[in-house]
Amino acid sequence: MKYEIIDKKTIKIKIEDEVDFLYLYKIVNLGDIIEGKDYRTLKFENEKEKKKIKIKIEVESIKFSEYKDSLRISGKIIDSSDKDSIGHYHTFDIRISTEFTLYKKEEIKKYEEKILEKSSRKKENIFVIFLDNNEIALGIINNGIKIIKEEYYKINKGDPEEKAKLYKIFSEFLDTLKDYDIKLSYV
């Protein structure tokens, strides 16, 4: 998470990955205020139009989306570039790359500062190669598990070149890691 503490109660935030949802969940409290740009359906005479507007809500609810790809923060609109929206309710669907300002109800606490510091540290990637009977997969573990490459192979039992063929397949998968800035260690 990228953040900038503006004053004792104000933080500008940009979400960078899924783990940031957990950090954000720990620092946003009921009664805090979230300000950002979001889409809202506006009524013009007999027509409706979705428009991006600036909205400020007082937080009443914080929950993870059912797909775990966002943090949903809901509350009453206390200010908006569309003055007809004030007093209504809105839900910010905070996703990766979302930028907003958090106004804390009380001063930022020391533990919240530590959470923010931890959220901004560079996260290390862990690469895993899984080799089974006839399958091989290369994955990256960071904010979840992502399969980078997988393949089915057929080597007959008792094949005199079994080890050499497995080594070749394994080497091809290791070559995939050249695209990543990593230090290899074997377990």
Summary of the structure (lengths in Angstrom):
residues: 187
radius of gyration: 23.8
end to end distance: 30.8
largest distance: 79.4
contacts: 470
relative contact order: 0.16
helix: 22%
strand: 44%
